[in-house]
Amino acid sequence: MAVDITSVFLSALKSIATVITLASGGFYLSYRGRLPSEVRKGFARVSQGLTIPCLLFTSVLACNQDWSDDECPSVTAALQHGWVLLLYPIVVVGTGLLVGEVICRALKVKEGLRPVILASVAFGNTTGLPITLLTTIHKSFPSSTELGNIDPIIFLSVYLLVYPILQWGVGTTLLKPEEEKEGGGSGVGLNREMDLPPTTAPSSPLLPSSSSCPPDRTFLKDVMEKAMQAPVIASLFGFLFALVPFLRGVVVDINDRDDDAPLEAFYNGLYGLGQAAVPINMIVLGGSLHQTWKKTNKEGADGRGGGGEFTPGLAVCCIIGKMVIVPAMGVCYCLLLRQFLYVPDDIDASFYLVFLMVTVTPTANNVMTMAVQAGKEDVMARLLFYQYVAAPVILCASVGFIVALASTF
């Protein structure tokens, strides 16, 4: 299909500009002292527990109510050809771990800092930032185009069914508290401002101290509790409703598409809540970046928690590894997959856009919780800060490229 490259890059540029503007609001509020940590935590909990789940649930069921006689987008077809996204998190995380290991060996990083580097390269932001970018890109294209017709959030929901389990499972293993590595007492989960809040109370130990519970069982239970969060559950329910036409028809009018399904008002309410996810996510992100910026300026390179091991060269290598090399590998995987997997023409652009988008984003902010436990929170904070400082330029190029590439499929 013919693609107007200029229009595609302009759409990508508009998407990035929208993200920067939204995040700037949070940065400004934090700078003026009107977005304290407790407010950011509250926003993060609202996002994690309400708005993101509503967005994922309604995006899976969505059917444009335009009084059209055309059939609604088939979620069954999306799942039938998008099943590979269930396995793709293993590939993405594995690639990040490999690239991180190469960085550690090339720079001869100290063993104590190695888990932080691996986690920062392996675990990308898969909720707040991708949801914002995908939503903005989708709305930037007319409904007559593939990217404007099929909401890519549907495919992101498939990816998010497995990714959180992998993130919390591998991440908590990598960034295990030092006392646990030495066979000492259990680590205590400390809270940190992020886009997704911690799942344990500030005063609650991450692992129970009682010796009556086997460590392996405790660890598995802890991972599953963190993995099965509200966004994952909402996606599962969304797919359940979408795969049963009767259930989908109860909440969304899939017949004549005139907004008169029995529970359409209920769906519209959830949809409205879901639309709040993007601005809330970006306000939290902007506020968190401002706090990290203040902390970096205040403490310098020799702050506590391993800050003295942080060097500009390390930051540059991590940025290149996470935001250049991993996305480049994603493009290779995409081109290879197209040779073996058939995806219908009406959904392939949105499918491959998500396939590529999950590789280009910076490190997930919620990895900070794991870094706190490992005593390397300052190094992780600096890595996050410098990645997001570089993000506008790098993301502009990478998102523009992947949108153009996906549009050609």
N, C-alpha and C positions, 0 to 999 in steps of 0.2 A: 504494500500500500504506500502511496506517495505521502511524504511527510514534509511539512514546512518546518525546516530546522529552526529558522529564526523564531517562529511562533512558539515552538516547543521550548526553546531556551528562555524566551520571554515569560512563558507560563511558569517555568521552574524558578526563574528569578523573582517573579511575583510571589511565589510560594515561600521562598526563603525570606523575602522582605516582610511578608506577613508574620512569619515565625519570629523574626528579629524584633518587629514592632511589638508583638504580644509579650515577648520576654523582656523587652525594655520597660514595659509597664511594671513588672515585678521588680526589676533592678532599681527603677526610680523610687518606688514605694519603700524598698529596703533602704535606699540611700537617704531618704527623708525620715527614716525611723518609724515608718507607718506599717511596716510588715515584719514585726518581731518573730522570733523563732516559733513561739506558740501558735501564732496565726498561720505561719507556713505549714506547721505540722497539722493544724486543723484543716487547711485547704488540701493538703496531701491526703489526709484521711477521707475527706469528702470525694476527692478524685478517685482514690483507690476503691472505696467502698460503695460509691454511688454513680458518679457521672461516667467513668470509664466502663463499668459493667452495663449501664444503660446504653451507651454508645455501641458497644460490641453486640449486645442483644438486638437492638433495633436495626443495626446495619445488616445483620444476617437476614432479617425478615423483610427488609425494605422493599417496597414496590411503589414507584412514583404514581401518585393519585392524580392522573391527568385526563381521566375519562377516555382513555385510549382502549381500543379493542385488542391491542397487542398483548401477548402473554407477558407475565412478570418474569424477570430474570430467574433462571432455574438454579436454585441452590444445590440441587442434586447433581447437576452437571458440574458445578464449581467444585464440589467435593469429589466427584468421580475423577476429575482431571487434576484436582489440587491436592490429592492425598500425599503427594511427595513432600508437601510442606510440613507434614507430621514428622518426617524423618530429617528434614533439612536442618533443624536446629543442631543436630549432632554434627553435621558437616561444618556449619558456621562456627560453632564453638571449638570444634577440633582444629579448624584452620587457624582460629585466633590463638589457641594454645601453642600451635606449632610456630606461628610467627613470633609470639611472645618469647618462646624458648630460644629462637634464633637471636632475638635482640639481647636476651640475657647473656648468651654465650659470646656474642660479638663484643659486647661492652664489659664483659666479665663482671656482671652484677653480683653483689654479695648474695649469699644464699638466703639471708633473711628478707631481702627485698624482692627476690624472684617471684613469690606467690602474688605480690601486688602487681607486678608487671604482667604476669600471665592473665590475671583476672581483668586488668584494665584493657587488654587487647582482645580477650575472648568474649566478654559480655557487653554487647552493645545495647543502647537504649531501644527497646522494642515496643514501648507503649506511648508515652507522651509525645515525643518528637516525631516518630513515624506516623502516628495517628494524625498529628497536625499537618505534616507534609502531605500524606496521602489524601486527607480530606480536602486540603487546599488545592492540590493538583487536580483531583476529581472534579471540583467545582469550577476549575479554570478552563475545562474543556467542554464544548457543547455536547448535549446528550446524543447527538448524531454520531459522535466518535466513540471508539471502543473505551477509551479512558474516561469519557464522560458518561457512558451508559452503564457500565458495571462498576459498582463501588468496590475499590480494592480492599476496603476494610474487611470484606467477607473473607478474603484469602489471608489477611493478617490474623484474623480470628483463628483460622486453622493452625497457623504457625504458633500462636500463643497457647495452644492446648498442651504442647509438649515443652516449649522453651522454658517456662518458669520452673518446671521440675528439674530440668538440666541445670539451670542457673543456680538454683538454691542447693542442689545436690553437689555439683562439682565445685561451686563457689565456696560453700561452707567447708568443704574438704580442703581446698587450697588455702583458704584464709582461716585456718583453725587457730584458736588462741594458743600462745606459746606454752602456757601451763598444761594445756591438753596434749600438745605434742610431746611434752616431757612426762606425761602420765600423771600430771597433777590434777587439781580440782577442776570443776567445770567452769567454763567461761561465762561471763555475765554479759548479756546482750545490752549494749548501750545504744541509745537513740542518737540519730544524726539527721539533720535536715536533708530531705531528698524528695524526688518526685513520687516515690512510692514509699509509704511509711513502714516502719518495722512492725512485725506481727506480734511482738511480745511487749508487755507493759514495761515501763522504765525500771520498775523495781523487781521485775521477774527474771530469774536466771534463765538463760537460753536452754540449758540442760539441767534436769533435776539432779540434786546432789545425792539423792538416795541411792544406795548401792543395790537396792532390791530390783532395780530395772536394768536389764542388760544394756550395755552401751550401744550395741548395734541396733537394737530395737528402738532405743531412745533416739538415736540419730535418724533412723528411717522415719519415725513418727514426726520428728521435728521438721524434716525435709518435706514430708507430705503436707503438713499443716501450712508450711510457708508456700508450697507450690499450688495447693488447691485454694487460691484466694478468689475473691469475688469476681475479677475479670475472667478467670478460667471457668468458673461455675456459670457465669452469664453466657459465655460462648457456648458451653455445652447445652444449656437450655435453649439458646438461640437455634442451634443446629437441630435439636430435637423438634422444636416447633416447625422449623423450615422443612424438615424431611417428611413431615406428616401434613399433607395439603389441608386436611380438615382443621388442624390446630393453627396453621398459618392463616387460613381464611377467617378464623374467628377474630384475630387481632388486626389483620390487614386485608383490605378488599382486593382480592386477586382475580375477581371475575370481570366486572365492568370498571373497576378502578375509580369509583366515585366517592371514596372515603366514607362508606356506610357499613363497614364490618361491625358485628355485634360489640366487639371490644376495641373499636378503632380509637375511641377517646382515651382509653387506657394506654394504647400504643403511642398515641400522639403526646401524652404526658411524659412517657418514658423517653420518647424521641427528644422532647424539649430539654429534659435533664441531660441527655447524652450530648447535646450540642454545647453544653456548658463545660464539657471535659477539656476541650482544646484551650480556651482562655485560662482556665484554672491551672492546667498543667504548665503553661508557659509563664504564668505569674509566679508559680512556685519555683520554676527553673531559674527565672531571672533573679528572684530574691536569693536563692541559694548561691548563684554565681557572684552576686555582690558580696555576700558574707565570706565566700572563699577568697575573693579579691582583697577584702579588708584583712583577712587572716594572713594571706601571703605577704602583703605589704608590712604588716605589723611584726611578724615573726622572722621574716627573711628566710634564707636558705638553711639556716641551722636551727630550725624550730624543733620542738619535741616530737616524739613518735617517729624517729627515723628521718626527719627532714634533712639532716646533714648529708644523707646519702643521695639526695636529689640533685641532679645536675641538668643544665640546659640541654646537653646532648642527649640525655636520657629522655627528656620531654619530647624533643624533636623526633627521636626514633620511635617513641610510642605513638606519636601523632601520625607519622608516616605509616607505621605498621597497622594501626587501627583504621585509619581513614583513607589510606591509599592502597596498601598491599592487599588487605582483606577484601575491599571492594573489587580490586582487580581480579582476585581469585574468584569472587562471586560472578563476575562477567564471564570468566572461563567456564565455570560450572554451568552458567546459563546457556552458553553456546553449545556446550557438550550435551546438556539435557535435551535441547531442542532436536538433537539428532536421534534421540531414543524415545521421547515422550510426546505423544500427540495431545495438543491442547487446541480446542476449537477456536476458529478465528474470532468469534465474538467475545471471547473471554481471555484470550492469550495475552493481550497487552496489559490488562490489570493483574493477571497472574504473575507475569515476569517482572512487572513493576515492583510488586511486593517481594518477589524472589531476590531482587537486587537491592531494594530499599533497606532490608534488614541487615545488610552488610556495610552500609555507608555511614551509619550514625555513630556518634561518639559513645564513650563508655556510659553504661547505665548508672544513674545517680544512686540507685539503691544498692550498688556494690559497696557503697561507703559503709553500710552497716557491717558488712563482713570485714572490711579493712579496720574498723574501730576495734573489733574483737582481736585482730591480729596485732594491734598496736602500731599500725602503719597508716593511721587516718590522715596524717599531714601529707605524706607522700601521695596518697590517693587523691586528696583534695587538690593538690597542685596539678597532678596529671589531668584531673577533670577540668580544672580551670583553664589550663592552657589548650586543651582540646576544644573547649567551647569558645575560646578566644579565636582559635583558628577555624572554627566551624563555618562561619559565614562565607569565607573565601573558598574553602575546600568543598563544603556542601553545595555551594552554588555551581561549581564545576561538575561535581559528581552527580548531583541530582539532575542537572541539565542533561548530562550524558545518558543517564539511565532512562530518563523520560523519553529522550530521543530514540534510544535503542529499543525500548519497549514499544514505542509507537510504530516501529518498522515491522513488528511481528504480525 
